[in-house]
Amino acid sequence: MINIIQADYTNAQHASAMGYLLNEYAKDPMGGGAALPESVLNNLAPQLAKRPHALTVLAFVDDKPAGLMNVFEGFSTFKCKPLLNIHDITVLASFRGQGVSRHMFKFVEQLAVERGCCKITLEVLEGNTLAKQAYANFGFQSYELDPTLGKALFWEKPLL
C-alpha cells in the first residue's frame, strides 16, 4: 500500500525518513554519488522547518520509506502568482515501477492547485533519460520563451 504524506519536520519518524531517503539519493550517480555529511542529515528537518515556504512529501510503501520530494514555493513575476519548485525527487530503487512517483506528483499538484500556483517546476540532469521520460509523462516539458533563443538552462554559482 502506497501512502503519501506531507512531512512534519518536528516528527522524528518523518525526519529520519527524510534523511535516509535524501542520503540514498545523494549516493546514487544521479544525486552526486556520495553520502551526505552527518551534519546535513542531523539538521535537515530542523533547518527546513525554519523555512515557511518549504515542504517535503514522503512516500511510504507498506510503512517503509520509499520516496521523497523536497518542494519550495517560489513566485512567478510574469504571472504574478506563486509556483512550486520540486528541488529533490527520489524513489528508492527497490520501489521503482510501483507508481510511487506518480502518487507523489499528484499530491504536489493538488497542493499547488490549493495554493493558487500557476505552475510546478523542476530541474533534471541532461543525461537522466529515464527521469526526463517520466517527467514528460507527468506533463513537464523544457522551458523556452522563443524557440530561436533556445531552452532555459539551470546554472549555479557555489558559495560554499
N, C-alpha and C positions, 0 to 999 in steps of 0.2 A: 504494500500500500504506500503510495506517494503522498507525503504531507508537506505542504508549502506554507511557511510562516514568515512574518516579519520578525527579525531577531529583536530581542530585548537586550540591550547592551549591558544591563545590570544582572542578567540571568547567567549564572555560572555555566550551565549546560550549553546555552547559546554561545557564550564567549569561547568556551572550549571547542565547540564545533567550528566556529569561525576560524580560530587559529589553526586547527587541524586541517580544514579544507583549504585555507589560503596557503598553508605551508606545502601541502601536497601539490597544489597548482604551481607554486614557485619552483618546486623540484622538477617539474615537467619541462622539457625543452621549450614549450610554448610559453612558459612562465619565467624563463631565465635559466633553469637548470640547476639552481642552488637553493638549499634550505634557507629559510628566514632566520635572522638572529632571534635569540630568546627574548631580547628586549622588545622586539616587534610583536612577537606572539603574546607576551605578557601584557602589553599596553594597547593592543589593537582595539578591543572593545571599549576601554575607558576613554581612549582618545577619540574614537568615533562618537561616543556619547556626548562629547563636548561640541560636536558639530550639528547644529539644528537641521541642516539640510542633507544629512547623511542617513541612509537606511540600508539595511542588509537583509537580503532574502535568503532563507535557508531551506533546503530540501532534505527531507528525511525519507528513507525508504525502509519500511519495517523498523522504524525508530533508530536507524543508523544514519549518520550524516552522509549525504550523497552529493549535494550541490550547493553552490553559493553564488550570489550576485551582490556586489557592493555597488550601491547606486547613490548618486548625488544629484540634488536638484540644482539646476542652473537656470539661466534666463536667456530667452531669445529676444534680442533687441529689435530685430526686423519684424517679429510677430507680436512683441510686447506681451509675451506670455512665458510662463515657466516651461522648463523642459526637464526630463530626467536623463542623466547620462549614466549608463552602465559602465562602471570603471573596471570591475573584475567579473569574470564569468568562469565558473569551473564546474564540471561534473566529474566525480571520480571515475576512473577507467572501468571499474567493476560495475558501475551503474549506467554506463552509456548504452544507448539504444533502447532505453525503457521509457522514454518520454519525459525524463526529469527536466531537461532544459525547456521543453515546450510548456510544461506547467509553470516553471519559474517565469518565462517570458509572459505568459498570460497574466500571472499575478502582478508583475511590474506594469504591464499595460493597463490593468484595472486601476492600479494606484495612480498612474499618470492621468487617466481619464478623470478620476475622482479629484485630482489636484488641478484640473483645468489645463494640463500641459498641452503644448502644441506638437511635441514630438518626443521621441526617445532616441538617444544617440549612443553609439558605442564605437570602440576602435578595435581593429583586428590586424594581426600581422599579415603582411602581404603573402607570405608562404603558407599560411594556415588555411589550406584549401577546404578542409573538412568544416572548419568553423564558418568560413565565408559562405559555403553552400547552405549550412544550417541557418545562418542569419538571413540569407536571401529567402529561404523557405518561410521565415517568420515575417517577411515583408521589408527587411532592411535593404538598403542599397547605398552605393557610394554617393558622396555628396558633390554636386557641382552646380554652379550658377549658370555657366555658359560653357557648352562643350568645347569651344575653341580655346578656353582658358584652362581646361583640364579639371581633374578631380582634386578635391581638398586633400591635403596631407596633414598628418598629425606629427608635429615636431615637439622637441623638448630641449630645455637647457638645464642640465643638472646643477643644483646648487650645493649639494652635499656629497 
